Amino acid sequence: MFSTALSTSFKGPVESLTLCVAFSTVVNERIEFLMLTCRACASHTVVDLIDYGPQPLCNRFLAGPNGPEARFSLHLCLCPSCGVIQLAEVAPADELRPRLEWVKYNEAEGHLDDKVENILRITHLGTDAVVAGMSYKDASTVRRFAAKGFSKSYVIDLPNDLGVTAPGAGVESVQAALTEAKAHAIANRRGRPDLVIARHIIEHAHDMPGFARALRALVKPGGFVAFEVPDMLPSLENRDYSTIWEEHPIYFTPPTYRQTLERLGFRVLGLLNYPYTIENALVAITQVAEPQISPLPPEALQLEIQRSQAFAEAFPGLKARLQQTLRSFRQNEGSIAVFGASHLACKFINLMGIAESIDFVVDDDPNKNGFHMPGSRLPILGSSALIERQIRLCLLSLNPESEAKVIGKQQKYLEAGGTFASIFPANPKHLKF
């Protein structure tokens, strides 16, 4: 865990011009300014990183290998004025809504007890405080507060509080439906919270300033908001492209996270980083305050730009090497499958262009069996197919806990000559290529 203050005074247009010139040097004059407004700082200096082209939605499983499939632009960009990585376009919220009600996104929870203790330590809230959660992802945290005697706690309800009744609706619908007017109505009806828990939602916000205004309207003046987002820094450093997802318009590192929240009017009291193998959880404990424009120091901004550009420049070569590695294995060793029909697996297969080397995707969730993966149209089969279809290499798209359970249950597959390797570069079992 860490908490680092990052602030400097804004020096006006001359500084912005200098930063743009610095960026053109970083990218060796390969610079393309896009006609976009930065989602974080509203500047007009957004530049291209990686254009993945039209991509399917990861939650839109297919009933069969044929038929039409909606695709939407997935174009990764960078704002050299604030260092924030973002998508150029986002599919409409109702398109992102899962059409299958059993599709849910679960977040790591091993840090939640410590997170609650830190919130209480920093905010000094008593048990008479009102605690509210933004979505189903906050329910387990709100329960932890309730267990500590915070009886005035609730989680925003999509139908009753936001008027969203569409089946399968989740955080994509919360961020779209929560307005300042609805926030005031919720506060009047259910109590204006002293503390709002907002896990893994602000990075889903299509209009982040508008979403921030709604949060500020919900919480009491001077109240607190505990944000949590994925930390993009390890993905940048490890070249993990599976983390780029159509549901995340914005990607934070610790410095850009703090800077953006304070620009939105949330003073960061504590910044905590909880490490996980796939993605760290960045927690910011904030207090509603006047917005502060505190650009990153030039050297910190330059580092953000360099990391982002290195991530983009490495992509074509890594993609080509992975494709060649899998083609060679398939020709010389045998068949390949991917374990876990998750959005991470979907992105890995589609963005790296490896569908032709994969036989199928394994998932023992009975809801997923019989469907086909978005984009690649690979069939989803149960784990018995690993032996039945003589798979020699199985690529794991699982978190470490699930990975250990799967390997433990697949001893017969290993005895038959099968091999497991992870798709995640930070995993010690990562496929080398």
C-alpha positions, 0 to 999 in steps of 0.5 A: 500500500502507498499514498503519494501526493502529486501536485504542481501549479498550472503554468498555462498554454506555454506549458501545454505546448511544451508537453505536446512537443515533448510527446512528439519527440517520444513517439519519434514524430509518429503522432496523430492528434485525434478530433477528441476531447480528453475524458479526464481533463477536457483537452483536445490533444488526444493522440492515437496509441493502438487501433484494434479495429471493430471488435465484438462485445465480450458478453455477447456469447453466440448461440452458434458459429454462424450469423451476424455479430455486432462490432464496435470500434476499439481504439486506444488513445492517450492524452499527452496533457494529463497522461490518461489512457482512454478509448476514442469511442464507447459502445452505447450503454444499452449495447454493453448490457449483457443479454444473458442475465447470468453474465456477472463480473466479479472483482477480487475481495481479499483486500476488503477487510483492510480497505474498510479499516483504512476508510474508518481510520482516515474518515473517522466516521461513527456508526451513525453515518449513512453508507451507500454502495453504487452497485452490486459490486459494493454489496459485500463492502456495505455488508462489512460496514453493517457488521460493524454497526453501521445500520444506515446502509444501502446499495443503490437499486437499479429498478427502484432508484434509477428506473432501470428494469432491463434484464442483465443491467449492471454497472454500465446501466448505473453509470448511464442512469445516475444523474444529479436529479436522480442522485438528489431523489435517492438521497431524499428517499434513502438518506444522503450518505456520509460515505459512498462506496464506488468499486469498479464503476468510474472507469466504466463512466462514459461521461466521467465529469457528469458521473462525478457531478452526480456522485457529488450530488448524492453524498453529503457536503464534505462527505467521503467517496471510496473509489476503486479501479484497476491499476493499469500500471502492471499491464503497461509494464508487462505488456498485458493487452487482455486488459483493454476492454470495451467497457472501460473507457478510461485506464488509470495508473496511480499518478493519473488516478489521483490527478483525475479525482482531484480535478473532478472535485474529490480530494484524495486523503489516502491512496492504497494499492492492493496487489493481485496477479491479474490486476491490482486494486487501486483504492482512493479514499476521497473527500468532496472538495473544490476541484483542483487542477494539479497537472503532473510534474513534467518528469512524471507526465513524461514517464506516463507518456513513455510507458504508454507509447512503449506499450503501443509500440510493442504490440505488433511484435508481441502479437506476431511472436505469439501467433508464430509460437502457437502455429508452431506448437500446433504443427509440431506438438498438438492441439491447443485450447483456452480455459475460461470463457471470460472477457479476458480470454475473449480479448486475448484471443481476438486482439492477438488474432490467435483464433485459428490456432485454438480448437475451443474454449473450456469452461465448466459453467453450465450456463456457458457450455454450448455457446460460442465465443464472441468474435472468434466463434470458438465453441465453449466445452466442458473440461472433459474435452481436454482429454477427449480431444487430446489437447496438448497445451491449455492456456489459462485465463484464470485468477490464481485461486481458480487456476490452482483448483483447475490444475488440481482437478486436471491431474489425468490431463497432465498425466496424459501429456497435457500442459498448462500455461497462463495468458497473463505475463505477470503469472509465473506460469506465463506462456513464453514466446 
